[in-house]
Amino acid sequence: MTPAKTTPPSVTESSRQGIGSLEIGLRVLNEIAQSPKPLSLKELSLRLDLSSSRLHKYLISLSRMQYIVQVQNARYTLASASLNLGMAALKRIDPMPITFDAAARLHLATDRTVSVAIWNGTMPLIVNWLDSSQVLAVNVRLGTELSPFFSAAGRLFLAYLPEERQRQIIDDFYQAPSALPRFRGKQLNKDEFSALIRSTRENRLACFYGDFLPDINVISSPVFNLGGQIQAVISLMGMASDTDVQPGQRYERLLSATTRGTTKLICGTAV
């Protein structure tokens, strides 16, 4: 199921009269939820700028409804009702529409070709493809399966596979490669490719500088799920003459911000 999109309240919505005490209670609950450790009454009072006597009433109500519980040394942490609420929210999150929406916004902001790929068990599969106004001459489209060796998205998925599975795929490929993978124009032997895959995982980025198709640059970045596994890979590509995909440059910053934001929407504050 697809969750409703969260948008900032409009002026009309902001001016509507709400229940102030409920909003304060939710602020208290949010502060406890966002803390990595249980909080004391004094700590909460300072963080929320509420008097201890006033704050204590909210804590009693939240405890009574089992959203929080008192633990060691009279500190407060989340309880069963908060867990149930979180689990119910997770069940309603559909990560792919969130990822598609993020890819569409990146496409609109850059006018570059943008794609989304998932892992189909053996290789990446393109499940969303958005052409730029300057259509690229590539033989990749919706439904195309990509090589783990000759695509930026494929290298990212390969980088996050379990170590034994990753090693097996690389060993099998290098027994009789039809061609050698390249990076910055240089052909890579097995040890060099394995080192590149380790670097890809560390940087959470895979870049092609005309390595697969001449004059076309590609950059890919992962979207993660709550389990810390790759949910999808968003890729951006364009002509080498006007699409600099070097780390730290505009397109890398935009893509990385997009995938980080998408991961946060899927996982909340768990990332």
PyRosetta script that sets phi, psi and omega in degrees:
from pyrosetta import init, pose_from_sequence

init()
pose = pose_from_sequence("MTPAKTTPPSVTESSRQGIGSLEIGLRVLNEIAQSPKPLSLKELSLRLDLSSSRLHKYLISLSRMQYIVQVQNARYTLASASLNLGMAALKRIDPMPITFDAAARLHLATDRTVSVAIWNGTMPLIVNWLDSSQVLAVNVRLGTELSPFFSAAGRLFLAYLPEERQRQIIDDFYQAPSALPRFRGKQLNKDEFSALIRSTRENRLACFYGDFLPDINVISSPVFNLGGQIQAVISLMGMASDTDVQPGQRYERLLSATTRGTTKLICGTAV")
pose.set_psi(1, 146.9)
pose.set_omega(1, -176.8)
pose.set_phi(2, -96.8)
pose.set_psi(2, 125.7)
pose.set_omega(2, 179.6)
pose.set_phi(3, -72.9)
pose.set_psi(3, 154.6)
pose.set_omega(3, 175.4)
pose.set_phi(4, -66.1)
pose.set_psi(4, 141.9)
pose.set_omega(4, -179.0)
pose.set_phi(5, -70.1)
pose.set_psi(5, 139.5)
pose.set_omega(5, 177.4)
pose.set_phi(6, -91.9)
pose.set_psi(6, 119.9)
pose.set_omega(6, 179.4)
pose.set_phi(7, -126.9)
pose.set_psi(7, 151.4)
pose.set_omega(7, 178.5)
pose.set_phi(8, -59.9)
pose.set_psi(8, 144.3)
pose.set_omega(8, 179.9)
pose.set_phi(9, -64.6)
pose.set_psi(9, 142.9)
pose.set_omega(9, 176.9)
pose.set_phi(10, -75.6)
pose.set_psi(10, 171.5)
pose.set_omega(10, 178.7)
pose.set_phi(11, -58.8)
pose.set_psi(11, -41.3)
pose.set_omega(11, -179.9)
pose.set_phi(12, -62.5)
pose.set_psi(12, -45.2)
pose.set_omega(12, -179.2)
pose.set_phi(13, -64.6)
pose.set_psi(13, -39.7)
pose.set_omega(13, -178.5)
pose.set_phi(14, -65.8)
pose.set_psi(14, -30.5)
pose.set_omega(14, -176.8)
pose.set_phi(15, -86.4)
pose.set_psi(15, -9.0)
pose.set_omega(15, 178.7)
pose.set_phi(16, -68.7)
pose.set_psi(16, 145.1)
pose.set_omega(16, -179.4)
pose.set_phi(17, -76.6)
pose.set_psi(17, 123.6)
pose.set_omega(17, 176.8)
pose.set_phi(18, -109.8)
pose.set_psi(18, -167.6)
pose.set_omega(18, 178.8)
pose.set_phi(19, -101.9)
pose.set_psi(19, 101.4)
pose.set_omega(19, -174.1)
pose.set_phi(20, -57.8)
pose.set_psi(20, -40.5)
pose.set_omega(20, -178.1)
pose.set_phi(21, -65.8)
pose.set_psi(21, -34.6)
pose.set_omega(21, 177.4)
pose.set_phi(22, -66.0)
pose.set_psi(22, -42.4)
pose.set_omega(22, 179.9)
pose.set_phi(23, -63.0)
pose.set_psi(23, -38.3)
pose.set_omega(23, 177.3)
pose.set_phi(24, -66.2)
pose.set_psi(24, -42.5)
pose.set_omega(24, 178.3)
pose.set_phi(25, -60.0)
pose.set_psi(25, -39.2)
pose.set_omega(25, 178.6)
pose.set_phi(26, -70.7)
pose.set_psi(26, -32.9)
pose.set_omega(26, 174.1)
pose.set_phi(27, -62.4)
pose.set_psi(27, -41.7)
pose.set_omega(27, 177.6)
pose.set_phi(28, -61.3)
pose.set_psi(28, -46.8)
pose.set_omega(28, -179.5)
pose.set_phi(29, -63.2)
pose.set_psi(29, -42.5)
pose.set_omega(29, 179.3)
pose.set_phi(30, -62.3)
pose.set_psi(30, -39.9)
pose.set_omega(30, -180.0)
pose.set_phi(31, -63.5)
pose.set_psi(31, -41.4)
pose.set_omega(31, 178.1)
pose.set_phi(32, -67.1)
pose.set_psi(32, -40.3)
pose.set_omega(32, -178.3)
pose.set_phi(33, -65.3)
pose.set_psi(33, -36.0)
pose.set_omega(33, -175.1)
pose.set_phi(34, -84.2)
pose.set_psi(34, -10.4)
pose.set_omega(34, -179.4)
pose.set_phi(35, -82.2)
pose.set_psi(35, 135.7)
pose.set_omega(35, 178.6)
pose.set_phi(36, -72.8)
pose.set_psi(36, -10.3)
pose.set_omega(36, -179.9)
pose.set_phi(37, -140.7)
pose.set_psi(37, 159.8)
pose.set_omega(37, 177.0)
pose.set_phi(38, -59.2)
pose.set_psi(38, 147.4)
pose.set_omega(38, -176.1)
pose.set_phi(39, -114.6)
pose.set_psi(39, 144.8)
pose.set_omega(39, 176.5)
pose.set_phi(40, -84.5)
pose.set_psi(40, 167.6)
pose.set_omega(40, 177.2)
pose.set_phi(41, -58.5)
pose.set_psi(41, -42.4)
pose.set_omega(41, -179.0)
pose.set_phi(42, -64.4)
pose.set_psi(42, -43.6)
pose.set_omega(42, -179.9)
pose.set_phi(43, -63.0)
pose.set_psi(43, -43.2)
pose.set_omega(43, 178.4)
pose.set_phi(44, -64.5)
pose.set_psi(44, -40.6)
pose.set_omega(44, -179.9)
pose.set_phi(45, -60.3)
pose.set_psi(45, -42.6)
pose.set_omega(45, 179.6)
pose.set_phi(46, -68.7)
pose.set_psi(46, -43.1)
pose.set_omega(46, -177.3)
pose.set_phi(47, -67.3)
pose.set_psi(47, -35.2)
pose.set_omega(47, -174.3)
pose.set_phi(48, -99.2)
pose.set_psi(48, -6.3)
pose.set_omega(48, -177.9)
pose.set_phi(49, 57.0)
pose.set_psi(49, 46.3)
pose.set_omega(49, 176.5)
pose.set_phi(50, -121.9)
pose.set_psi(50, 144.3)
pose.set_omega(50, 176.7)
pose.set_phi(51, -65.5)
pose.set_psi(51, 150.9)
pose.set_omega(51, -178.2)
pose.set_phi(52, -61.0)
pose.set_psi(52, -38.9)
pose.set_omega(52, -178.1)
pose.set_phi(53, -66.7)
pose.set_psi(53, -41.1)
pose.set_omega(53, 179.0)
pose.set_phi(54, -70.0)
pose.set_psi(54, -43.4)
pose.set_omega(54, -179.6)
pose.set_phi(55, -61.7)
pose.set_psi(55, -37.7)
pose.set_omega(55, -176.4)
pose.set_phi(56, -59.5)
pose.set_psi(56, -34.3)
pose.set_omega(56, 179.4)
pose.set_phi(57, -64.5)
pose.set_psi(57, -40.1)
pose.set_omega(57, 177.8)
pose.set_phi(58, -67.1)
pose.set_psi(58, -38.5)
pose.set_omega(58, 179.1)
pose.set_phi(59, -64.4)
pose.set_psi(59, -38.3)
pose.set_omega(59, 177.5)
pose.set_phi(60, -62.0)
pose.set_psi(60, -45.9)
pose.set_omega(60, -179.0)
pose.set_phi(61, -65.0)
pose.set_psi(61, -43.5)
pose.set_omega(61, 179.4)
pose.set_phi(62, -65.5)
pose.set_psi(62, -35.2)
pose.set_omega(62, 176.7)
pose.set_phi(63, -68.7)
pose.set_psi(63, -41.4)
pose.set_omega(63, -179.1)
pose.set_phi(64, -61.5)
pose.set_psi(64, -36.6)
pose.set_omega(64, 179.0)
pose.set_phi(65, -87.7)
pose.set_psi(65, 5.7)
pose.set_omega(65, 175.1)
pose.set_phi(66, 65.6)
pose.set_psi(66, 28.3)
pose.set_omega(66, 173.1)
pose.set_phi(67, -85.3)
pose.set_psi(67, -27.8)
pose.set_omega(67, 175.6)
pose.set_phi(68, -134.8)
pose.set_psi(68, 165.2)
pose.set_omega(68, 178.4)
pose.set_phi(69, -144.4)
pose.set_psi(69, 150.0)
pose.set_omega(69, 176.9)
pose.set_phi(70, -87.1)
pose.set_psi(70, 131.4)
pose.set_omega(70, 178.1)
pose.set_phi(71, -121.0)
pose.set_psi(71, -152.4)
pose.set_omega(71, -173.3)
pose.set_phi(72, -47.1)
pose.set_psi(72, 136.1)
pose.set_omega(72, 175.4)
pose.set_phi(73, 52.6)
pose.set_psi(73, 41.2)
pose.set_omega(73, 175.3)
pose.set_phi(74, 56.2)
pose.set_psi(74, 43.6)
pose.set_omega(74, 175.5)
pose.set_phi(75, -106.0)
pose.set_psi(75, 156.4)
pose.set_omega(75, -173.3)
pose.set_phi(76, -113.2)
pose.set_psi(76, 138.1)
pose.set_omega(76, 175.4)
pose.set_phi(77, -142.4)
pose.set_psi(77, 175.3)
pose.set_omega(77, -177.2)
pose.set_phi(78, -70.8)
pose.set_psi(78, 150.8)
pose.set_omega(78, 179.8)
pose.set_phi(79, -123.8)
pose.set_psi(79, -167.5)
pose.set_omega(79, -168.1)
pose.set_phi(80, -60.9)
pose.set_psi(80, -39.0)
pose.set_omega(80, -178.3)
pose.set_phi(81, -65.6)
pose.set_psi(81, -35.0)
pose.set_omega(81, 176.4)
pose.set_phi(82, -66.5)
pose.set_psi(82, -40.4)
pose.set_omega(82, 177.5)
pose.set_phi(83, -62.1)
pose.set_psi(83, -44.8)
pose.set_omega(83, 179.6)
pose.set_phi(84, -62.1)
pose.set_psi(84, -39.7)
pose.set_omega(84, 179.0)
pose.set_phi(85, -64.6)
pose.set_psi(85, -43.4)
pose.set_omega(85, 178.9)
pose.set_phi(86, -64.0)
pose.set_psi(86, -41.8)
pose.set_omega(86, 179.6)
pose.set_phi(87, -65.6)
pose.set_psi(87, -39.1)
pose.set_omega(87, 178.4)
pose.set_phi(88, -63.7)
pose.set_psi(88, -39.3)
pose.set_omega(88, 178.3)
pose.set_phi(89, -65.5)
pose.set_psi(89, -41.7)
pose.set_omega(89, -179.8)
pose.set_phi(90, -61.2)
pose.set_psi(90, -39.1)
pose.set_omega(90, -178.9)
pose.set_phi(91, -64.2)
pose.set_psi(91, -22.8)
pose.set_omega(91, -177.0)
pose.set_phi(92, -93.5)
pose.set_psi(92, -4.0)
pose.set_omega(92, -178.6)
pose.set_phi(93, -85.0)
pose.set_psi(93, 123.9)
pose.set_omega(93, 174.2)
pose.set_phi(94, -111.4)
pose.set_psi(94, 105.0)
pose.set_omega(94, -170.7)
pose.set_phi(95, -67.5)
pose.set_psi(95, -27.7)
pose.set_omega(95, -174.3)
pose.set_phi(96, -69.9)
pose.set_psi(96, -45.4)
pose.set_omega(96, 175.0)
pose.set_phi(97, -59.0)
pose.set_psi(97, -34.7)
pose.set_omega(97, 176.7)
pose.set_phi(98, -63.4)
pose.set_psi(98, -42.8)
pose.set_omega(98, 179.7)
pose.set_phi(99, -67.2)
pose.set_psi(99, -42.4)
pose.set_omega(99, 178.3)
pose.set_phi(100, -61.8)
pose.set_psi(100, -40.8)
pose.set_omega(100, 179.7)
pose.set_phi(101, -64.2)
pose.set_psi(101, -41.0)
pose.set_omega(101, 178.3)
pose.set_phi(102, -64.3)
pose.set_psi(102, -41.7)
pose.set_omega(102, 178.4)
pose.set_phi(103, -62.9)
pose.set_psi(103, -39.8)
pose.set_omega(103, 179.7)
pose.set_phi(104, -64.6)
pose.set_psi(104, -39.2)
pose.set_omega(104, 178.7)
pose.set_phi(105, -68.4)
pose.set_psi(105, -38.2)
pose.set_omega(105, 176.1)
pose.set_phi(106, -63.9)
pose.set_psi(106, -42.0)
pose.set_omega(106, 178.0)
pose.set_phi(107, -60.5)
pose.set_psi(107, -43.9)
pose.set_omega(107, -179.9)
pose.set_phi(108, -65.9)
pose.set_psi(108, -37.5)
pose.set_omega(108, -176.9)
pose.set_phi(109, -75.2)
pose.set_psi(109, -24.5)
pose.set_omega(109, -172.3)
pose.set_phi(110, -115.1)
pose.set_psi(110, -21.2)
pose.set_omega(110, -170.3)
pose.set_phi(111, 50.6)
pose.set_psi(111, 44.9)
pose.set_omega(111, 172.5)
pose.set_phi(112, -119.8)
pose.set_psi(112, 156.9)
pose.set_omega(112, 177.7)
pose.set_phi(113, -67.1)
pose.set_psi(113, 129.5)
pose.set_omega(113, -176.9)
pose.set_phi(114, -127.9)
pose.set_psi(114, 139.1)
pose.set_omega(114, 178.3)
pose.set_phi(115, -135.4)
pose.set_psi(115, 159.8)
pose.set_omega(115, 173.4)
pose.set_phi(116, -124.4)
pose.set_psi(116, 132.0)
pose.set_omega(116, 178.5)
pose.set_phi(117, -125.2)
pose.set_psi(117, 148.5)
pose.set_omega(117, 171.9)
pose.set_phi(118, -121.9)
pose.set_psi(118, 165.3)
pose.set_omega(118, 178.1)
pose.set_phi(119, -92.5)
pose.set_psi(119, 123.5)
pose.set_omega(119, -176.5)
pose.set_phi(120, -95.3)
pose.set_psi(120, 11.6)
pose.set_omega(120, 179.8)
pose.set_phi(121, 110.2)
pose.set_psi(121, -29.8)
pose.set_omega(121, 179.2)
pose.set_phi(122, -129.2)
pose.set_psi(122, -24.5)
pose.set_omega(122, -178.8)
pose.set_phi(123, -163.4)
pose.set_psi(123, 166.2)
pose.set_omega(123, 178.2)
pose.set_phi(124, -70.1)
pose.set_psi(124, 147.4)
pose.set_omega(124, 177.5)
pose.set_phi(125, -126.3)
pose.set_psi(125, 127.7)
pose.set_omega(125, 177.7)
pose.set_phi(126, -74.6)
pose.set_psi(126, 120.5)
pose.set_omega(126, -179.2)
pose.set_phi(127, -114.9)
pose.set_psi(127, -4.7)
pose.set_omega(127, 176.5)
pose.set_phi(128, -153.8)
pose.set_psi(128, 132.9)
pose.set_omega(128, -177.1)
pose.set_phi(129, -140.1)
pose.set_psi(129, 123.7)
pose.set_omega(129, -178.4)
pose.set_phi(130, -124.7)
pose.set_psi(130, 111.9)
pose.set_omega(130, -178.8)
pose.set_phi(131, -75.7)
pose.set_psi(131, 146.3)
pose.set_omega(131, 171.4)
pose.set_phi(132, -79.0)
pose.set_psi(132, 171.7)
pose.set_omega(132, 177.8)
pose.set_phi(133, -65.9)
pose.set_psi(133, -25.4)
pose.set_omega(133, 174.0)
pose.set_phi(134, -100.6)
pose.set_psi(134, 92.1)
pose.set_omega(134, -173.5)
pose.set_phi(135, -63.9)
pose.set_psi(135, 131.5)
pose.set_omega(135, -179.3)
pose.set_phi(136, -86.7)
pose.set_psi(136, 143.7)
pose.set_omega(136, 178.8)
pose.set_phi(137, -85.4)
pose.set_psi(137, 78.2)
pose.set_omega(137, 178.7)
pose.set_phi(138, -126.1)
pose.set_psi(138, 149.4)
pose.set_omega(138, -179.4)
pose.set_phi(139, -96.0)
pose.set_psi(139, 38.4)
pose.set_omega(139, 178.1)
pose.set_phi(140, -120.1)
pose.set_psi(140, 130.7)
pose.set_omega(140, -179.6)
pose.set_phi(141, -148.1)
pose.set_psi(141, -179.1)
pose.set_omega(141, 176.8)
pose.set_phi(142, -53.5)
pose.set_psi(142, 128.6)
pose.set_omega(142, 179.8)
pose.set_phi(143, 92.2)
pose.set_psi(143, -5.2)
pose.set_omega(143, 179.2)
pose.set_phi(144, -73.0)
pose.set_psi(144, 137.7)
pose.set_omega(144, 171.8)
pose.set_phi(145, -92.8)
pose.set_psi(145, 137.2)
pose.set_omega(145, -175.1)
pose.set_phi(146, -108.4)
pose.set_psi(146, 152.4)
pose.set_omega(146, 175.9)
pose.set_phi(147, -77.5)
pose.set_psi(147, 139.0)
pose.set_omega(147, 173.1)
pose.set_phi(148, -66.9)
pose.set_psi(148, -14.5)
pose.set_omega(148, -176.2)
pose.set_phi(149, -103.8)
pose.set_psi(149, -31.4)
pose.set_omega(149, -172.5)
pose.set_phi(150, -114.3)
pose.set_psi(150, 23.9)
pose.set_omega(150, 173.8)
pose.set_phi(151, -140.9)
pose.set_psi(151, 147.5)
pose.set_omega(151, 179.5)
pose.set_phi(152, -66.2)
pose.set_psi(152, -43.0)
pose.set_omega(152, 178.2)
pose.set_phi(153, -62.0)
pose.set_psi(153, -41.2)
pose.set_omega(153, -179.9)
pose.set_phi(154, -61.2)
pose.set_psi(154, -39.8)
pose.set_omega(154, 179.3)
pose.set_phi(155, -66.3)
pose.set_psi(155, -34.6)
pose.set_omega(155, 177.1)
pose.set_phi(156, -66.7)
pose.set_psi(156, -47.5)
pose.set_omega(156, 178.2)
pose.set_phi(157, -59.8)
pose.set_psi(157, -42.9)
pose.set_omega(157, 179.2)
pose.set_phi(158, -60.7)
pose.set_psi(158, -39.1)
pose.set_omega(158, -178.5)
pose.set_phi(159, -62.7)
pose.set_psi(159, -28.6)
pose.set_omega(159, -176.2)
pose.set_phi(160, -102.7)
pose.set_psi(160, 5.8)
pose.set_omega(160, 174.0)
pose.set_phi(161, -70.3)
pose.set_psi(161, 156.1)
pose.set_omega(161, 172.8)
pose.set_phi(162, -53.3)
pose.set_psi(162, 144.2)
pose.set_omega(162, -170.9)
pose.set_phi(163, -54.7)
pose.set_psi(163, -43.4)
pose.set_omega(163, -177.6)
pose.set_phi(164, -66.7)
pose.set_psi(164, -42.1)
pose.set_omega(164, 178.6)
pose.set_phi(165, -64.9)
pose.set_psi(165, -41.9)
pose.set_omega(165, 178.2)
pose.set_phi(166, -60.4)
pose.set_psi(166, -46.6)
pose.set_omega(166, -179.1)
pose.set_phi(167, -61.9)
pose.set_psi(167, -40.6)
pose.set_omega(167, -179.5)
pose.set_phi(168, -62.4)
pose.set_psi(168, -44.3)
pose.set_omega(168, -179.8)
pose.set_phi(169, -62.8)
pose.set_psi(169, -43.9)
pose.set_omega(169, -179.1)
pose.set_phi(170, -67.0)
pose.set_psi(170, -43.6)
pose.set_omega(170, 179.4)
pose.set_phi(171, -61.4)
pose.set_psi(171, -44.9)
pose.set_omega(171, -179.2)
pose.set_phi(172, -61.9)
pose.set_psi(172, -42.1)
pose.set_omega(172, -178.5)
pose.set_phi(173, -63.9)
pose.set_psi(173, -43.9)
pose.set_omega(173, -173.6)
pose.set_phi(174, -79.4)
pose.set_psi(174, -2.5)
pose.set_omega(174, 174.3)
pose.set_phi(175, -66.5)
pose.set_psi(175, -37.9)
pose.set_omega(175, 179.6)
pose.set_phi(176, -153.7)
pose.set_psi(176, 69.0)
pose.set_omega(176, -176.7)
pose.set_phi(177, -71.2)
pose.set_psi(177, 136.5)
pose.set_omega(177, 175.7)
pose.set_phi(178, -72.0)
pose.set_psi(178, -27.4)
pose.set_omega(178, 175.3)
pose.set_phi(179, -158.4)
pose.set_psi(179, 159.7)
pose.set_omega(179, 180.0)
pose.set_phi(180, -95.6)
pose.set_psi(180, 139.9)
pose.set_omega(180, 175.4)
pose.set_phi(181, -61.8)
pose.set_psi(181, 153.5)
pose.set_omega(181, -179.9)
pose.set_phi(182, -122.1)
pose.set_psi(182, 155.0)
pose.set_omega(182, 169.9)
pose.set_phi(183, -145.6)
pose.set_psi(183, 122.0)
pose.set_omega(183, -174.7)
pose.set_phi(184, 53.3)
pose.set_psi(184, 39.1)
pose.set_omega(184, 175.5)
pose.set_phi(185, 84.7)
pose.set_psi(185, -8.1)
pose.set_omega(185, -177.2)
pose.set_phi(186, -97.4)
pose.set_psi(186, 132.0)
pose.set_omega(186, 174.4)
pose.set_phi(187, -70.7)
pose.set_psi(187, 141.6)
pose.set_omega(187, -175.1)
pose.set_phi(188, -113.2)
pose.set_psi(188, 128.5)
pose.set_omega(188, 170.6)
pose.set_phi(189, -79.1)
pose.set_psi(189, -179.0)
pose.set_omega(189, -173.0)
pose.set_phi(190, -61.6)
pose.set_psi(190, -44.5)
pose.set_omega(190, -179.2)
pose.set_phi(191, -65.2)
pose.set_psi(191, -40.6)
pose.set_omega(191, 179.6)
pose.set_phi(192, -67.0)
pose.set_psi(192, -39.8)
pose.set_omega(192, 179.1)
pose.set_phi(193, -67.2)
pose.set_psi(193, -41.4)
pose.set_omega(193, 178.6)
pose.set_phi(194, -61.3)
pose.set_psi(194, -38.9)
pose.set_omega(194, 177.4)
pose.set_phi(195, -65.7)
pose.set_psi(195, -39.0)
pose.set_omega(195, 177.5)
pose.set_phi(196, -63.4)
pose.set_psi(196, -39.5)
pose.set_omega(196, 179.5)
pose.set_phi(197, -65.7)
pose.set_psi(197, -38.8)
pose.set_omega(197, 176.6)
pose.set_phi(198, -63.2)
pose.set_psi(198, -42.4)
pose.set_omega(198, 178.2)
pose.set_phi(199, -65.1)
pose.set_psi(199, -37.2)
pose.set_omega(199, 178.3)
pose.set_phi(200, -60.3)
pose.set_psi(200, -42.5)
pose.set_omega(200, 179.2)
pose.set_phi(201, -67.3)
pose.set_psi(201, -43.0)
pose.set_omega(201, -179.9)
pose.set_phi(202, -61.2)
pose.set_psi(202, -39.8)
pose.set_omega(202, -175.9)
pose.set_phi(203, -90.3)
pose.set_psi(203, -12.3)
pose.set_omega(203, -176.6)
pose.set_phi(204, 56.4)
pose.set_psi(204, 34.9)
pose.set_omega(204, -179.5)
pose.set_phi(205, -146.6)
pose.set_psi(205, 145.0)
pose.set_omega(205, 169.7)
pose.set_phi(206, -130.6)
pose.set_psi(206, 129.5)
pose.set_omega(206, -177.4)
pose.set_phi(207, -124.4)
pose.set_psi(207, 140.5)
pose.set_omega(207, 171.0)
pose.set_phi(208, -118.2)
pose.set_psi(208, 128.1)
pose.set_omega(208, 178.3)
pose.set_phi(209, -111.6)
pose.set_psi(209, 73.3)
pose.set_omega(209, -176.1)
pose.set_phi(210, 66.8)
pose.set_psi(210, 20.9)
pose.set_omega(210, -174.2)
pose.set_phi(211, -79.7)
pose.set_psi(211, -26.5)
pose.set_omega(211, -180.0)
pose.set_phi(212, -103.4)
pose.set_psi(212, -49.0)
pose.set_omega(212, 175.5)
pose.set_phi(213, -121.3)
pose.set_psi(213, 130.3)
pose.set_omega(213, -179.2)
pose.set_phi(214, -56.8)
pose.set_psi(214, 137.4)
pose.set_omega(214, 173.7)
pose.set_phi(215, 71.4)
pose.set_psi(215, 9.9)
pose.set_omega(215, 178.3)
pose.set_phi(216, -120.9)
pose.set_psi(216, 125.2)
pose.set_omega(216, 176.7)
pose.set_phi(217, -100.2)
pose.set_psi(217, 145.2)
pose.set_omega(217, -179.7)
pose.set_phi(218, -136.4)
pose.set_psi(218, 141.7)
pose.set_omega(218, 172.7)
pose.set_phi(219, -136.7)
pose.set_psi(219, 137.1)
pose.set_omega(219, -177.4)
pose.set_phi(220, -129.5)
pose.set_psi(220, 146.9)
pose.set_omega(220, -179.6)
pose.set_phi(221, -143.2)
pose.set_psi(221, 145.0)
pose.set_omega(221, -173.1)
pose.set_phi(222, -89.4)
pose.set_psi(222, 151.9)
pose.set_omega(222, 168.4)
pose.set_phi(223, -111.2)
pose.set_psi(223, 130.0)
pose.set_omega(223, -175.4)
pose.set_phi(224, -106.5)
pose.set_psi(224, 157.4)
pose.set_omega(224, 173.2)
pose.set_phi(225, -102.7)
pose.set_psi(225, -177.5)
pose.set_omega(225, -176.4)
pose.set_phi(226, -62.9)
pose.set_psi(226, -24.9)
pose.set_omega(226, 179.1)
pose.set_phi(227, -81.5)
pose.set_psi(227, 1.9)
pose.set_omega(227, -178.6)
pose.set_phi(228, 78.2)
pose.set_psi(228, 11.7)
pose.set_omega(228, 179.2)
pose.set_phi(229, -98.2)
pose.set_psi(229, 156.9)
pose.set_omega(229, 177.8)
pose.set_phi(230, -68.9)
pose.set_psi(230, 122.4)
pose.set_omega(230, 174.3)
pose.set_phi(231, -84.8)
pose.set_psi(231, -40.4)
pose.set_omega(231, -177.8)
pose.set_phi(232, -162.8)
pose.set_psi(232, 168.0)
pose.set_omega(232, 173.9)
pose.set_phi(233, -125.8)
pose.set_psi(233, 128.8)
pose.set_omega(233, 174.2)
pose.set_phi(234, -100.4)
pose.set_psi(234, 130.6)
pose.set_omega(234, -179.8)
pose.set_phi(235, -121.2)
pose.set_psi(235, 146.4)
pose.set_omega(235, 175.7)
pose.set_phi(236, -125.5)
pose.set_psi(236, 136.3)
pose.set_omega(236, -179.4)
pose.set_phi(237, -142.3)
pose.set_psi(237, 153.9)
pose.set_omega(237, 178.8)
pose.set_phi(238, -169.1)
pose.set_psi(238, 179.4)
pose.set_omega(238, 179.7)
pose.set_phi(239, -66.1)
pose.set_psi(239, 139.8)
pose.set_omega(239, -178.8)
pose.set_phi(240, -59.3)
pose.set_psi(240, -27.8)
pose.set_omega(240, -177.1)
pose.set_phi(241, -68.3)
pose.set_psi(241, -25.4)
pose.set_omega(241, -177.6)
pose.set_phi(242, -136.1)
pose.set_psi(242, 14.3)
pose.set_omega(242, 179.7)
pose.set_phi(243, -131.9)
pose.set_psi(243, 86.8)
pose.set_omega(243, -179.8)
pose.set_phi(244, -82.0)
pose.set_psi(244, 113.3)
pose.set_omega(244, -177.2)
pose.set_phi(245, -103.9)
pose.set_psi(245, 17.7)
pose.set_omega(245, 177.2)
pose.set_phi(246, -62.2)
pose.set_psi(246, 141.3)
pose.set_omega(246, 174.1)
pose.set_phi(247, -54.1)
pose.set_psi(247, 134.7)
pose.set_omega(247, -179.5)
pose.set_phi(248, 94.6)
pose.set_psi(248, -16.0)
pose.set_omega(248, 178.8)
pose.set_phi(249, -85.0)
pose.set_psi(249, 172.0)
pose.set_omega(249, -170.3)
pose.set_phi(250, -53.8)
pose.set_psi(250, -48.3)
pose.set_omega(250, -174.3)
pose.set_phi(251, -69.5)
pose.set_psi(251, -34.8)
pose.set_omega(251, 175.8)
pose.set_phi(252, -66.2)
pose.set_psi(252, -42.7)
pose.set_omega(252, -179.2)
pose.set_phi(253, -63.2)
pose.set_psi(253, -43.3)
pose.set_omega(253, 179.9)
pose.set_phi(254, -65.1)
pose.set_psi(254, -44.6)
pose.set_omega(254, -179.9)
pose.set_phi(255, -64.8)
pose.set_psi(255, -46.2)
pose.set_omega(255, -179.0)
pose.set_phi(256, -63.6)
pose.set_psi(256, -39.8)
pose.set_omega(256, 176.8)
pose.set_phi(257, -63.7)
pose.set_psi(257, -37.2)
pose.set_omega(257, 179.1)
pose.set_phi(258, -64.9)
pose.set_psi(258, -47.7)
pose.set_omega(258, -177.5)
pose.set_phi(259, -71.3)
pose.set_psi(259, -36.2)
pose.set_omega(259, 175.9)
pose.set_phi(260, -63.5)
pose.set_psi(260, -45.0)
pose.set_omega(260, 179.5)
pose.set_phi(261, -64.1)
pose.set_psi(261, -38.1)
pose.set_omega(261, 178.9)
pose.set_phi(262, -66.3)
pose.set_psi(262, -43.6)
pose.set_omega(262, 176.6)
pose.set_phi(263, -59.1)
pose.set_psi(263, -41.0)
pose.set_omega(263, -179.5)
pose.set_phi(264, -66.7)
pose.set_psi(264, -37.7)
pose.set_omega(264, 177.0)
pose.set_phi(265, -64.2)
pose.set_psi(265, -35.9)
pose.set_omega(265, -179.5)
pose.set_phi(266, -76.0)
pose.set_psi(266, -40.4)
pose.set_omega(266, -171.3)
pose.set_phi(267, -103.8)
pose.set_psi(267, -10.8)
pose.set_omega(267, -175.8)
pose.set_phi(268, 68.4)
pose.set_psi(268, -141.9)
pose.set_omega(268, -178.5)
pose.set_phi(269, -84.5)
pose.set_psi(269, 9.4)
pose.set_omega(269, 179.9)
pose.set_phi(270, -78.1)
pose.set_psi(270, -6.1)
pose.set_omega(270, -178.7)
pose.set_phi(271, -96.7)
pose.dump_pdb("model.pdb")
